[in-house]
Amino acid sequence: MHGVLAVHDAVIDTGPLIHLHEIDRLDLVTAVLRNIHLPEHVEREIRNEPIIQYIHQNTDRITIHPIQEPELFSTKEAYSGFHLQLADLAVLALLTKIVDACAVTDDLELRKAVESNGRTSVGTIGMLFSGYRLSVINKPQLRQLVNQVFNDSSLYLSSAFRSRVLAIVEGL
C-alpha cells in the first residue's frame, strides 16, 4: 500500500497524533518510527494533555524543533502553490533539514506539497499498516483499528477509501 513505511525517521504533523490517540494507539508512533521530529508549531497546536504527556515522556525518541521565522517565510514562498497552515509550513521546513525523514500527516494539501518534492508521506492508516508489517499489531487488530479510525476518530475518510483499505487488510 502506498505510504506504508518500515522503521523510519519522521517529521510528524498534528493529525496522526490526534487520530492515534482517539483510537488509544498513540504507542504506535514510537513503535513504528525510529526518530520522531516534531516542529514546535505542531506541539503548540496540540491541546490534548495525554498527547502532550506522551511527547514529553518519550523525549529519547521525540525531538521538538524550533523553526525560525525566516525558514517559515522561505518555505511559504517555495510552496506558494499550496494552501498550507503555519504548522504545515513548519513540517516542510523541518523536512528540508532532515533529508532522510518522511512526513507523517493526514492533511491532503501537506501530503501533496511533500510529494511534489519527491518525498514520502504517510498518514494514520499507513501507520496502522506499518504497525502490522512490523508485527506490532496482528491482522485482526489491524482490521479493528482501521474500523476504529473510520468510526471513532475525527479523521474524515471516504467510504470508498474505507472499502479499499478493508479489502487490502483482507488480502494480507
SERO-519873 format. One record per residue: x, y, z of N, C-alpha, C in turn; residue in three letters. Coordinates in Angstrom, 1 decimal. Example, Ala and Ser with C-alpha at 12.3 -4.5 7.8 and 13.67 -1.06 7.14 Angstrom:
% residues 2
+--------+--------+--------+--------+--------+--------+--------+--------+--------+-----+
|    n.u |    n.v |    n.w |   ca.u |   ca.v |   ca.w |    c.u |    c.v |    c.w |   r |
+--------+--------+--------+--------+--------+--------+--------+--------+--------+-----+
|   13.2 |   -5.7 |    7.8 |   12.3 |   -4.5 |    7.8 |   13.2 |   -3.3 |    7.8 | Ala |
|   12.8 |   -2.2 |    7.1 |   13.7 |   -1.1 |    7.1 |   12.9 |    0.0 |    7.9 | Ser |
+--------+--------+--------+--------+--------+--------+--------+--------+--------+-----+
//
This chain:
% residues 172
+--------+--------+--------+--------+--------+--------+--------+--------+--------+-----+
|    n.u |    n.v |    n.w |   ca.u |   ca.v |   ca.w |    c.u |    c.v |    c.w |   r |
+--------+--------+--------+--------+--------+--------+--------+--------+--------+-----+
|    0.9 |   -1.2 |    0.0 |    0.0 |    0.0 |    0.0 |    0.9 |    1.2 |    0.0 | Met |
|    0.5 |    2.2 |   -0.8 |    1.3 |    3.5 |   -0.9 |    1.4 |    4.1 |    0.5 | His |
|    2.5 |    4.6 |    0.9 |    2.7 |    5.3 |    2.1 |    3.0 |    4.4 |    3.3 | Gly |
|    3.1 |    3.1 |    3.2 |    3.4 |    2.2 |    4.3 |    4.9 |    2.3 |    4.4 | Val |
|    5.4 |    2.4 |    5.7 |    6.8 |    2.6 |    5.9 |    7.3 |    1.5 |    6.8 | Leu |
|    8.6 |    1.3 |    6.7 |    9.3 |    0.5 |    7.7 |    9.8 |    1.4 |    8.8 | Ala |
|   10.5 |    0.9 |    9.8 |   11.0 |    1.8 |   10.8 |   11.8 |    2.9 |   10.1 | Val |
|   11.5 |    4.2 |   10.5 |   12.0 |    5.3 |    9.7 |   12.1 |    6.5 |   10.6 | His |
|   12.8 |    7.5 |   10.2 |   12.8 |    8.8 |   10.8 |   11.6 |    9.6 |   10.2 | Asp |
|   10.9 |   10.4 |   11.0 |    9.8 |   11.1 |   10.5 |    9.6 |   12.4 |   11.1 | Ala |
|    9.0 |   13.3 |   10.3 |    8.6 |   14.6 |   10.8 |    7.1 |   14.5 |   10.9 | Val |
|    6.5 |   14.6 |   12.1 |    5.1 |   14.3 |   12.3 |    4.3 |   15.6 |   12.5 | Ile |
|    3.1 |   15.5 |   11.9 |    2.1 |   16.6 |   11.9 |    1.1 |   16.3 |   13.1 | Asp |
|    0.2 |   17.2 |   13.3 |   -0.7 |   17.1 |   14.4 |   -1.7 |   16.0 |   14.2 | Thr |
|   -2.3 |   15.8 |   13.0 |   -3.4 |   14.9 |   12.8 |   -3.2 |   13.5 |   13.2 | Gly |
|   -2.1 |   12.8 |   12.8 |   -1.9 |   11.4 |   13.2 |   -1.7 |   11.3 |   14.7 | Pro |
|   -1.2 |   12.2 |   15.4 |   -1.1 |   12.1 |   16.9 |   -2.5 |   12.1 |   17.5 | Leu |
|   -3.3 |   13.0 |   17.0 |   -4.7 |   13.1 |   17.5 |   -5.5 |   11.9 |   17.1 | Ile |
|   -5.4 |   11.4 |   15.9 |   -6.2 |   10.3 |   15.5 |   -5.8 |    9.0 |   16.1 | His |
|   -4.5 |    8.8 |   16.3 |   -4.0 |    7.6 |   17.0 |   -4.4 |    7.6 |   18.5 | Leu |
|   -4.4 |    8.8 |   19.1 |   -4.8 |    8.9 |   20.5 |   -6.3 |    8.6 |   20.5 | His |
|   -7.1 |    9.1 |   19.6 |   -8.6 |    8.8 |   19.6 |   -8.9 |    7.3 |   19.6 | Glu |
|   -8.0 |    6.5 |   19.0 |   -8.3 |    5.1 |   19.0 |   -7.4 |    4.3 |   20.0 | Ile |
|   -6.8 |    5.1 |   21.0 |   -6.0 |    4.5 |   22.0 |   -4.8 |    3.8 |   21.5 | Asp |
|   -4.1 |    4.2 |   20.5 |   -2.9 |    3.6 |   20.0 |   -1.8 |    4.6 |   19.6 | Arg |
|   -1.7 |    5.6 |   20.5 |   -0.6 |    6.5 |   20.3 |    0.7 |    5.8 |   20.4 | Leu |
|    0.8 |    4.7 |   21.1 |    2.0 |    3.9 |   21.2 |    2.6 |    3.5 |   19.9 | Asp |
|    1.8 |    3.5 |   18.8 |    2.3 |    3.1 |   17.5 |    3.3 |    4.1 |   17.0 | Leu |
|    3.2 |    5.3 |   17.4 |    4.1 |    6.3 |   16.9 |    5.6 |    5.9 |   17.2 | Val |
|    5.9 |    5.6 |   18.5 |    7.2 |    5.2 |   18.9 |    7.5 |    3.7 |   18.5 | Thr |
|    6.5 |    2.9 |   18.3 |    6.7 |    1.5 |   17.9 |    7.1 |    1.4 |   16.5 | Ala |
|    6.6 |    2.3 |   15.6 |    6.8 |    2.2 |   14.2 |    7.9 |    3.1 |   13.7 | Val |
|    8.1 |    4.3 |   14.4 |    9.1 |    5.2 |   13.9 |   10.3 |    5.3 |   14.8 | Leu |
|   11.5 |    5.4 |   14.2 |   12.7 |    5.3 |   15.0 |   13.0 |    6.7 |   15.7 | Arg |
|   13.0 |    7.7 |   14.9 |   13.3 |    9.1 |   15.4 |   12.1 |   10.0 |   15.0 | Asn |
|   11.4 |   10.6 |   15.9 |   10.3 |   11.4 |   15.6 |   10.7 |   12.9 |   15.8 | Ile |
|   10.5 |   13.7 |   14.8 |   10.8 |   15.1 |   14.8 |    9.5 |   15.9 |   14.8 | His |
|    9.3 |   16.7 |   15.7 |    8.1 |   17.5 |   15.9 |    8.4 |   19.0 |   15.9 | Leu |
|    7.9 |   19.7 |   14.8 |    8.1 |   21.1 |   14.9 |    7.4 |   21.7 |   16.1 | Pro |
|    8.0 |   22.7 |   16.7 |    7.3 |   23.4 |   17.8 |    5.9 |   23.9 |   17.5 | Glu |
|    5.7 |   24.3 |   16.2 |    4.4 |   24.8 |   15.8 |    3.3 |   23.7 |   15.9 | His |
|    3.8 |   22.5 |   15.6 |    2.8 |   21.3 |   15.8 |    2.5 |   21.1 |   17.2 | Val |
|    3.6 |   21.1 |   18.1 |    3.4 |   20.9 |   19.5 |    2.4 |   21.9 |   20.0 | Glu |
|    2.5 |   23.2 |   19.6 |    1.6 |   24.2 |   20.0 |    0.1 |   24.0 |   19.6 | Arg |
|   -0.1 |   23.3 |   18.5 |   -1.4 |   23.0 |   18.0 |   -2.1 |   22.0 |   18.9 | Glu |
|   -1.4 |   21.2 |   19.6 |   -2.0 |   20.1 |   20.3 |   -2.5 |   20.6 |   21.6 | Ile |
|   -3.8 |   20.4 |   21.8 |   -4.5 |   20.8 |   23.0 |   -4.9 |   19.7 |   23.9 | Arg |
|   -4.5 |   18.5 |   23.6 |   -4.8 |   17.3 |   24.3 |   -3.7 |   16.9 |   25.3 | Asn |
|   -4.0 |   17.0 |   26.6 |   -3.0 |   16.7 |   27.6 |   -2.3 |   15.3 |   27.5 | Glu |
|   -3.1 |   14.3 |   27.3 |   -2.4 |   13.0 |   27.2 |   -1.4 |   12.9 |   26.0 | Pro |
|   -1.7 |   13.6 |   24.9 |   -0.8 |   13.6 |   23.8 |    0.5 |   14.4 |   24.2 | Ile |
|    0.3 |   15.5 |   24.8 |    1.5 |   16.3 |   25.3 |    2.3 |   15.5 |   26.3 | Ile |
|    1.6 |   14.8 |   27.2 |    2.4 |   13.9 |   28.2 |    3.1 |   12.8 |   27.4 | Gln |
|    2.5 |   12.2 |   26.4 |    3.2 |   11.2 |   25.6 |    4.5 |   11.7 |   25.0 | Tyr |
|    4.3 |   12.9 |   24.4 |    5.5 |   13.5 |   23.8 |    6.6 |   13.7 |   24.8 | Ile |
|    6.3 |   14.3 |   25.9 |    7.3 |   14.6 |   26.9 |    7.8 |   13.4 |   27.7 | His |
|    7.1 |   12.3 |   27.6 |    7.6 |   11.0 |   28.2 |    8.5 |   10.2 |   27.3 | Gln |
|    8.5 |   10.7 |   26.0 |    9.3 |    9.9 |   25.0 |   10.4 |   10.8 |   24.4 | Asn |
|   11.0 |   11.7 |   25.2 |   12.0 |   12.6 |   24.7 |   13.2 |   11.9 |   24.1 | Thr |
|   13.4 |   10.6 |   24.5 |   14.5 |    9.9 |   23.9 |   14.2 |    9.6 |   22.4 | Asp |
|   13.0 |    9.6 |   22.0 |   12.6 |    9.3 |   20.6 |   11.9 |   10.5 |   19.9 | Arg |
|   11.4 |   11.4 |   20.6 |   10.7 |   12.5 |   20.0 |   11.4 |   13.8 |   20.3 | Ile |
|   11.8 |   14.5 |   19.3 |   12.6 |   15.8 |   19.4 |   11.7 |   16.9 |   18.9 | Thr |
|   11.6 |   17.9 |   19.8 |   10.8 |   19.1 |   19.4 |   11.8 |   20.1 |   18.8 | Ile |
|   11.5 |   20.6 |   17.6 |   12.5 |   21.5 |   16.9 |   11.9 |   22.9 |   16.8 | His |
|   12.6 |   23.9 |   17.1 |   12.2 |   25.3 |   16.8 |   12.4 |   25.6 |   15.4 | Pro |
|   11.5 |   26.3 |   14.8 |   11.6 |   26.7 |   13.4 |   11.5 |   28.3 |   13.4 | Ile |
|   12.5 |   28.9 |   12.8 |   12.6 |   30.3 |   12.8 |   11.8 |   31.0 |   11.7 | Gln |
|   11.4 |   32.2 |   12.0 |   10.5 |   32.9 |   11.0 |   11.1 |   33.0 |    9.6 | Glu |
|   12.4 |   33.3 |    9.4 |   12.9 |   33.3 |    8.0 |   12.7 |   31.9 |    7.3 | Pro |
|   12.8 |   30.8 |    8.1 |   12.6 |   29.5 |    7.5 |   11.2 |   29.3 |    7.1 | Glu |
|   10.3 |   29.8 |    7.9 |    8.8 |   29.7 |    7.5 |    8.5 |   30.5 |    6.3 | Leu |
|    9.1 |   31.7 |    6.2 |    8.8 |   32.6 |    5.1 |    9.4 |   32.0 |    3.8 | Phe |
|   10.6 |   31.5 |    3.9 |   11.1 |   30.9 |    2.6 |   10.4 |   29.6 |    2.2 | Ser |
|    9.9 |   28.9 |    3.2 |    9.1 |   27.7 |    2.9 |    7.8 |   28.1 |    2.3 | Thr |
|    7.1 |   29.1 |    2.9 |    5.9 |   29.6 |    2.3 |    6.1 |   30.0 |    0.9 | Lys |
|    7.2 |   30.7 |    0.6 |    7.4 |   31.1 |   -0.8 |    7.7 |   29.9 |   -1.7 | Glu |
|    8.4 |   28.9 |   -1.2 |    8.7 |   27.7 |   -2.0 |    7.5 |   26.9 |   -2.3 | Ala |
|    6.5 |   27.0 |   -1.5 |    5.3 |   26.2 |   -1.6 |    4.1 |   27.1 |   -1.8 | Tyr |
|    4.2 |   28.2 |   -2.5 |    3.2 |   29.1 |   -2.7 |    2.0 |   28.6 |   -3.4 | Ser |
|    2.1 |   27.5 |   -4.2 |    1.0 |   27.0 |   -4.9 |    0.1 |   26.1 |   -4.1 | Gly |
|    0.4 |   25.9 |   -2.8 |   -0.3 |   25.1 |   -1.9 |   -1.0 |   25.9 |   -0.8 | Phe |
|   -2.1 |   25.5 |   -0.4 |   -2.8 |   26.2 |    0.8 |   -2.4 |   25.5 |    2.1 | His |
|   -1.4 |   26.1 |    2.7 |   -0.8 |   25.5 |    3.9 |   -1.0 |   26.4 |    5.1 | Leu |
|   -1.2 |   25.7 |    6.3 |   -1.2 |   26.4 |    7.6 |    0.2 |   26.6 |    8.1 | Gln |
|    0.3 |   27.3 |    9.2 |    1.6 |   27.6 |    9.8 |    2.3 |   26.3 |   10.2 | Leu |
|    1.6 |   25.4 |   10.8 |    2.2 |   24.1 |   11.3 |    2.6 |   23.3 |   10.0 | Ala |
|    1.9 |   23.3 |    8.9 |    2.3 |   22.6 |    7.7 |    3.6 |   23.2 |    7.2 | Asp |
|    3.7 |   24.5 |    7.2 |    5.0 |   25.1 |    6.8 |    6.2 |   24.7 |    7.6 | Leu |
|    5.9 |   24.6 |    8.9 |    6.9 |   24.1 |    9.9 |    7.4 |   22.7 |    9.6 | Ala |
|    6.4 |   21.8 |    9.2 |    6.7 |   20.4 |    8.9 |    7.6 |   20.4 |    7.6 | Val |
|    7.2 |   21.2 |    6.6 |    8.0 |   21.3 |    5.4 |    9.4 |   21.9 |    5.6 | Leu |
|    9.5 |   22.9 |    6.5 |   10.8 |   23.5 |    6.8 |   11.7 |   22.5 |    7.5 | Ala |
|   11.1 |   21.7 |    8.4 |   11.9 |   20.7 |    9.1 |   12.3 |   19.6 |    8.2 | Leu |
|   11.5 |   19.2 |    7.2 |   11.8 |   18.2 |    6.3 |   13.0 |   18.6 |    5.4 | Leu |
|   13.2 |   19.9 |    5.2 |   14.4 |   20.3 |    4.4 |   15.7 |   20.1 |    5.2 | Thr |
|   15.6 |   20.1 |    6.5 |   16.7 |   19.9 |    7.4 |   17.0 |   18.4 |    7.6 | Lys |
|   16.0 |   17.6 |    7.6 |   16.1 |   16.2 |    8.0 |   15.9 |   15.4 |    6.7 | Ile |
|   16.9 |   15.2 |    5.9 |   16.8 |   14.8 |    4.5 |   16.2 |   13.4 |    4.4 | Val |
|   16.5 |   12.5 |    5.3 |   16.0 |   11.1 |    5.2 |   14.7 |   10.9 |    5.8 | Asp |
|   14.0 |   11.9 |    6.4 |   12.8 |   11.7 |    7.1 |   11.6 |   11.7 |    6.1 | Ala |
|   10.6 |   10.9 |    6.5 |    9.3 |   11.0 |    5.8 |    8.4 |   11.9 |    6.6 | Cys |
|    7.3 |   12.4 |    6.0 |    6.3 |   13.2 |    6.7 |    5.2 |   12.3 |    7.1 | Ala |
|    4.7 |   12.5 |    8.3 |    3.5 |   11.7 |    8.8 |    2.4 |   12.8 |    9.0 | Val |
|    1.4 |   12.7 |    8.1 |    0.4 |   13.7 |    8.1 |   -0.9 |   13.1 |    7.5 | Thr |
|   -2.0 |   13.6 |    7.9 |   -3.3 |   13.3 |    7.3 |   -3.8 |   14.4 |    6.4 | Asp |
|   -3.1 |   15.5 |    6.4 |   -3.5 |   16.7 |    5.7 |   -3.2 |   16.5 |    4.2 | Asp |
|   -4.2 |   16.5 |    3.4 |   -4.1 |   16.2 |    2.0 |   -3.2 |   17.3 |    1.3 | Leu |
|   -3.4 |   18.5 |    1.6 |   -2.6 |   19.6 |    0.9 |   -1.1 |   19.5 |    1.3 | Glu |
|   -0.9 |   19.2 |    2.6 |    0.5 |   19.0 |    3.0 |    1.1 |   17.8 |    2.4 | Leu |
|    0.4 |   16.7 |    2.3 |    0.9 |   15.5 |    1.6 |    1.3 |   15.8 |    0.1 | Arg |
|    0.4 |   16.6 |   -0.6 |    0.7 |   17.0 |   -1.9 |    2.0 |   17.8 |   -2.0 | Lys |
|    2.2 |   18.7 |   -1.1 |    3.4 |   19.5 |   -1.1 |    4.6 |   18.7 |   -0.8 | Ala |
|    4.5 |   17.8 |    0.1 |    5.6 |   16.9 |    0.5 |    6.0 |   16.0 |   -0.8 | Val |
|    5.0 |   15.4 |   -1.4 |    5.2 |   14.5 |   -2.5 |    5.7 |   15.3 |   -3.8 | Glu |
|    5.3 |   16.6 |   -3.8 |    5.8 |   17.4 |   -5.0 |    7.3 |   17.5 |   -5.0 | Ser |
|    7.9 |   17.3 |   -3.9 |    9.4 |   17.4 |   -3.8 |   10.0 |   16.0 |   -3.8 | Asn |
|    9.2 |   15.0 |   -4.2 |    9.8 |   13.6 |   -4.2 |    9.9 |   12.9 |   -2.9 | Gly |
|    9.3 |   13.5 |   -1.9 |    9.5 |   13.0 |   -0.5 |    8.3 |   12.0 |   -0.2 | Arg |
|    8.4 |   11.2 |    0.8 |    7.4 |   10.2 |    1.2 |    6.5 |   10.8 |    2.3 | Thr |
|    5.2 |   10.6 |    2.2 |    4.3 |   10.9 |    3.3 |    3.5 |    9.7 |    3.6 | Ser |
|    3.1 |    9.6 |    4.8 |    2.2 |    8.5 |    5.3 |    1.2 |    9.1 |    6.3 | Val |
|    0.0 |    8.6 |    6.3 |   -1.0 |    9.1 |    7.3 |   -1.3 |    8.1 |    8.4 | Gly |
|   -2.3 |    8.3 |    9.1 |   -2.7 |    7.4 |   10.2 |   -2.9 |    6.0 |    9.7 | Thr |
|   -3.6 |    5.8 |    8.6 |   -3.9 |    4.5 |    8.0 |   -2.6 |    3.8 |    7.7 | Ile |
|   -1.7 |    4.5 |    7.1 |   -0.3 |    4.0 |    6.8 |    0.4 |    3.6 |    8.0 | Gly |
|    0.3 |    4.3 |    9.1 |    0.9 |    4.0 |   10.4 |    0.4 |    2.7 |   10.9 | Met |
|   -0.9 |    2.4 |   10.7 |   -1.5 |    1.2 |   11.1 |   -0.9 |    0.0 |   10.3 | Leu |
|   -0.8 |    0.2 |    9.0 |   -0.3 |   -0.9 |    8.2 |    1.2 |   -1.1 |    8.5 | Phe |
|    1.9 |    0.0 |    8.8 |    3.3 |   -0.2 |    9.3 |    3.4 |   -1.0 |   10.6 | Ser |
|    2.5 |   -0.7 |   11.5 |    2.4 |   -1.5 |   12.7 |    2.2 |   -3.0 |   12.4 | Gly |
|    1.4 |   -3.3 |   11.5 |    1.2 |   -4.7 |   11.1 |    2.4 |   -5.3 |   10.4 | Tyr |
|    3.0 |   -4.5 |    9.5 |    4.2 |   -5.1 |    8.8 |    5.4 |   -5.3 |    9.8 | Arg |
|    5.4 |   -4.5 |   10.9 |    6.5 |   -4.7 |   11.8 |    6.1 |   -5.6 |   13.0 | Leu |
|    4.9 |   -6.3 |   12.8 |    4.4 |   -7.2 |   13.8 |    4.1 |   -6.6 |   15.2 | Ser |
|    3.8 |   -5.3 |   15.2 |    3.4 |   -4.6 |   16.4 |    1.9 |   -5.0 |   16.7 | Val |
|    1.2 |   -5.1 |   15.6 |   -0.2 |   -5.5 |   15.7 |   -0.5 |   -6.6 |   14.7 | Ile |
|   -1.4 |   -7.5 |   15.0 |   -1.8 |   -8.6 |   14.1 |   -2.9 |   -8.2 |   13.2 | Asn |
|   -3.3 |   -9.1 |   12.2 |   -4.3 |   -8.8 |   11.3 |   -5.7 |   -8.5 |   11.9 | Lys |
|   -6.2 |   -9.2 |   12.9 |   -7.4 |   -8.8 |   13.5 |   -7.4 |   -7.5 |   14.2 | Pro |
|   -6.2 |   -7.2 |   14.8 |   -6.1 |   -5.8 |   15.4 |   -6.1 |   -4.7 |   14.3 | Gln |
|   -5.4 |   -5.0 |   13.2 |   -5.3 |   -4.1 |   12.1 |   -6.7 |   -3.8 |   11.6 | Leu |
|   -7.5 |   -4.8 |   11.4 |   -8.9 |   -4.6 |   10.9 |   -9.7 |   -3.8 |   11.9 | Arg |
|   -9.6 |   -4.1 |   13.2 |  -10.3 |   -3.4 |   14.2 |   -9.9 |   -2.0 |   14.3 | Gln |
|   -8.6 |   -1.7 |   14.2 |   -8.1 |   -0.3 |   14.3 |   -8.5 |    0.5 |   13.1 | Leu |
|   -8.4 |   -0.1 |   11.9 |   -8.9 |    0.6 |   10.7 |  -10.4 |    1.0 |   10.9 | Val |
|  -11.2 |    0.1 |   11.4 |  -12.6 |    0.4 |   11.6 |  -12.7 |    1.5 |   12.7 | Asn |
|  -11.9 |    1.4 |   13.7 |  -12.0 |    2.5 |   14.7 |  -11.6 |    3.9 |   14.2 | Gln |
|  -10.6 |    3.9 |   13.3 |  -10.3 |    5.2 |   12.7 |  -11.5 |    5.8 |   11.9 | Val |
|  -12.1 |    4.9 |   11.2 |  -13.3 |    5.3 |   10.4 |  -14.5 |    5.7 |   11.3 | Phe |
|  -14.7 |    4.9 |   12.3 |  -15.9 |    5.1 |   13.2 |  -15.7 |    6.0 |   14.4 | Asn |
|  -14.5 |    6.0 |   15.0 |  -14.4 |    6.7 |   16.3 |  -13.4 |    7.9 |   16.3 | Asp |
|  -12.7 |    8.1 |   15.2 |  -11.8 |    9.3 |   15.2 |  -12.4 |   10.4 |   14.4 | Ser |
|  -11.8 |   11.6 |   14.6 |  -12.2 |   12.8 |   13.9 |  -11.6 |   12.9 |   12.4 | Ser |
|  -10.9 |   11.9 |   12.0 |  -10.3 |   11.9 |   10.7 |  -11.4 |   11.5 |    9.7 | Leu |
|  -11.6 |   12.4 |    8.7 |  -12.6 |   12.1 |    7.7 |  -11.9 |   11.4 |    6.5 | Tyr |
|  -12.5 |   10.2 |    6.2 |  -12.0 |    9.4 |    5.0 |  -13.3 |    8.9 |    4.3 | Leu |
|  -13.3 |    8.9 |    3.0 |  -14.5 |    8.5 |    2.3 |  -14.8 |    7.0 |    2.5 | Ser |
|  -16.1 |    6.7 |    2.2 |  -16.5 |    5.3 |    2.4 |  -15.8 |    4.4 |    1.3 | Ser |
|  -15.5 |    5.0 |    0.1 |  -14.8 |    4.3 |   -0.9 |  -13.4 |    3.9 |   -0.5 | Ala |
|  -12.7 |    4.9 |    0.2 |  -11.4 |    4.6 |    0.7 |  -11.5 |    3.5 |    1.8 | Phe |
|  -12.5 |    3.6 |    2.6 |  -12.6 |    2.6 |    3.7 |  -12.7 |    1.2 |    3.0 | Arg |
|  -13.6 |    1.1 |    2.0 |  -13.7 |   -0.2 |    1.3 |  -12.4 |   -0.7 |    0.8 | Ser |
|  -11.7 |    0.2 |    0.2 |  -10.4 |   -0.2 |   -0.4 |   -9.4 |   -0.6 |    0.7 | Arg |
|   -9.4 |    0.1 |    1.8 |   -8.4 |   -0.2 |    2.8 |   -8.8 |   -1.6 |    3.4 | Val |
|  -10.1 |   -1.8 |    3.7 |  -10.5 |   -3.1 |    4.3 |  -10.3 |   -4.2 |    3.3 | Leu |
|  -10.4 |   -4.0 |    2.0 |  -10.1 |   -5.1 |    1.0 |   -8.6 |   -5.4 |    1.1 | Ala |
|   -7.7 |   -4.4 |    1.3 |   -6.3 |   -4.6 |    1.4 |   -6.0 |   -5.4 |    2.7 | Ile |
|   -6.7 |   -5.1 |    3.8 |   -6.5 |   -5.8 |    5.0 |   -6.9 |   -7.3 |    4.8 | Val |
|   -8.0 |   -7.6 |    4.2 |   -8.5 |   -8.9 |    3.9 |   -7.5 |   -9.7 |    3.1 | Glu |
|   -6.8 |   -9.0 |    2.1 |   -5.9 |   -9.6 |    1.2 |   -4.5 |  -10.0 |    1.9 | Gly |
|   -4.3 |   -9.5 |    3.1 |   -3.0 |   -9.8 |    3.7 |   -2.9 |  -11.2 |    4.2 | Leu |
+--------+--------+--------+--------+--------+--------+--------+--------+--------+-----+
//
